[in-house]
């Protein structure tokens, strides 16, 4: 998936969800928005290891072709591979920690796959990313590898 993104440095819970609106506005103005673009978030760092001021989160909007970065908007492609996925329904922010804990715990018990690190990818199944909504529908994906391969 090719995405346009704006990077946030700092705690994941402090990321400005208005950034997604800015991406939609940019994509509309540049002819890259068709109404079906996915909204995604990419968490590059483990906040238990990385100093909080270095934690990277990319607010992303799916686009259909690579483009040259412009201003604060960059372009990247999500890595191809296998992912463990958990569907989370609830508010954004600290409440999501339990969902991440659940997927990590589940994957530790799997005899056939192992987590291989980051990035964590969130796919927001909504038309607007809003932490005030109580029933946000989000798919959380973590890269995995088959054991013994």
C-alpha positions as CSV (number, residue, x, y, z in Angstrom):
1,X,0.0,0.0,0.0
2,X,1.4,3.4,-1.0
3,X,0.6,6.1,1.5
4,X,0.9,9.9,2.0
5,X,1.9,10.6,5.5
6,X,2.6,13.3,8.1
7,X,5.0,12.3,10.9
8,X,4.4,13.0,14.6
9,X,7.3,12.8,17.1
10,X,6.3,12.1,20.7
11,X,3.8,9.9,22.6
12,X,1.4,8.0,20.4
13,X,-1.5,9.3,22.5
14,X,-0.5,12.9,21.8
15,X,-0.7,12.5,18.0
16,X,-3.1,15.1,16.5
17,X,-5.9,13.3,14.8
18,X,-6.6,16.6,12.8
19,X,-3.6,15.5,10.7
20,X,-5.8,13.0,9.0
21,X,-8.1,15.9,7.9
22,X,-5.1,17.7,6.6
23,X,-4.1,14.7,4.5
24,X,-7.7,14.4,3.1
25,X,-7.6,18.1,2.2
26,X,-4.2,17.7,0.5
27,X,-5.3,14.6,-1.3
28,X,-8.5,16.3,-2.5
29,X,-6.6,19.3,-3.8
30,X,-4.1,17.2,-5.6
31,X,-6.6,14.8,-7.1
32,X,-5.5,11.8,-5.0
33,X,-8.7,11.5,-2.9
34,X,-11.5,9.3,-4.3
35,X,-13.5,8.7,-1.1
36,X,-12.3,5.1,-0.7
37,X,-8.8,5.9,0.5
38,X,-7.8,4.0,3.6
39,X,-6.8,5.9,6.7
40,X,-3.9,4.3,8.5
41,X,-1.5,4.9,11.3
42,X,2.1,3.5,11.5
43,X,3.8,3.2,14.8
44,X,7.5,2.8,14.3
45,X,8.8,2.5,17.8
46,X,8.2,0.7,21.1
47,X,7.4,3.4,23.7
48,X,8.8,1.1,26.4
49,X,12.3,1.3,24.7
50,X,12.4,4.5,22.7
51,X,12.6,7.9,24.5
52,X,9.2,9.5,24.2
53,X,10.5,12.5,22.2
54,X,11.8,10.1,19.6
55,X,8.7,7.9,19.2
56,X,7.5,8.1,15.5
57,X,3.9,7.9,14.4
58,X,2.9,8.4,10.8
59,X,-0.7,9.5,10.1
60,X,-1.4,8.1,6.7
61,X,-3.8,8.2,3.8
62,X,-3.7,5.5,1.1
63,X,-2.8,6.9,-2.4
64,X,-2.6,4.9,-5.6
65,X,0.8,6.0,-6.9
66,X,4.0,7.1,-5.5
67,X,4.7,10.9,-5.5
68,X,7.5,13.3,-4.6
69,X,7.3,14.5,-1.0
70,X,6.0,18.0,-0.6
71,X,6.3,20.1,2.6
72,X,5.4,18.0,5.6
73,X,3.7,15.3,3.5
74,X,5.9,12.3,2.7
75,X,5.3,9.2,0.6
76,X,6.1,5.6,1.7
77,X,5.1,2.1,1.0
78,X,4.0,-0.3,3.7
79,X,6.2,-3.4,3.7
80,X,4.8,-6.6,2.1
81,X,4.6,-9.6,4.4
82,X,2.6,-11.5,6.9
83,X,0.8,-9.8,9.7
84,X,-1.0,-10.8,12.8
85,X,-4.3,-8.9,13.0
86,X,-6.6,-8.0,15.8
87,X,-9.8,-6.0,15.4
88,X,-10.3,-3.4,18.1
89,X,-13.6,-1.5,18.7
90,X,-13.4,1.3,21.2
91,X,-11.9,4.8,21.9
92,X,-8.4,5.7,20.7
93,X,-5.7,6.5,23.2
94,X,-4.7,4.6,26.3
95,X,-7.6,2.2,26.0
96,X,-5.9,0.6,23.0
97,X,-3.0,-0.6,25.2
98,X,-5.1,-3.6,26.2
99,X,-5.7,-4.6,22.6
100,X,-1.9,-4.4,21.9
101,X,-1.3,-6.5,25.0
102,X,-3.8,-9.1,23.8
103,X,-2.2,-9.5,20.4
104,X,1.3,-9.7,21.9
105,X,0.2,-12.3,24.5
106,X,-1.6,-14.4,21.8
107,X,1.3,-14.4,19.5
108,X,3.7,-15.5,22.2
109,X,1.6,-18.6,22.6
110,X,1.6,-19.5,18.9
111,X,3.9,-22.4,18.0
112,X,3.9,-21.6,14.3
113,X,4.5,-17.8,14.0
114,X,6.6,-15.2,15.9
115,X,6.4,-11.5,16.0
116,X,9.3,-9.9,14.2
117,X,9.0,-6.4,15.5
118,X,7.6,-3.2,14.2
119,X,6.1,-1.2,12.5
120,X,2.6,-1.6,14.0
121,X,0.0,-0.7,11.4
122,X,-3.5,0.5,12.3
123,X,-6.2,0.6,9.7
124,X,-9.0,2.9,10.7
125,X,-12.3,1.5,9.3
126,X,-14.0,4.9,9.6
127,X,-14.5,8.0,7.6
128,X,-12.9,10.2,10.3
129,X,-10.3,9.5,13.0
130,X,-11.7,10.9,16.2
131,X,-10.6,9.9,19.7
132,X,-14.0,11.1,21.1
133,X,-15.9,8.3,19.3
134,X,-16.5,5.4,21.7
135,X,-16.8,2.7,19.0
136,X,-13.9,3.3,16.6
137,X,-13.3,0.2,14.5
138,X,-9.6,-0.4,14.0
139,X,-7.6,-3.3,12.7
140,X,-4.2,-3.6,14.4
141,X,-1.5,-5.4,12.4
142,X,1.9,-6.6,13.6
143,X,4.5,-8.2,11.3
144,X,5.1,-11.9,11.8
145,X,7.3,-14.7,10.4
146,X,6.6,-18.4,10.2
147,X,8.8,-20.3,12.6
148,X,11.4,-22.6,11.1
149,X,11.4,-20.9,7.7
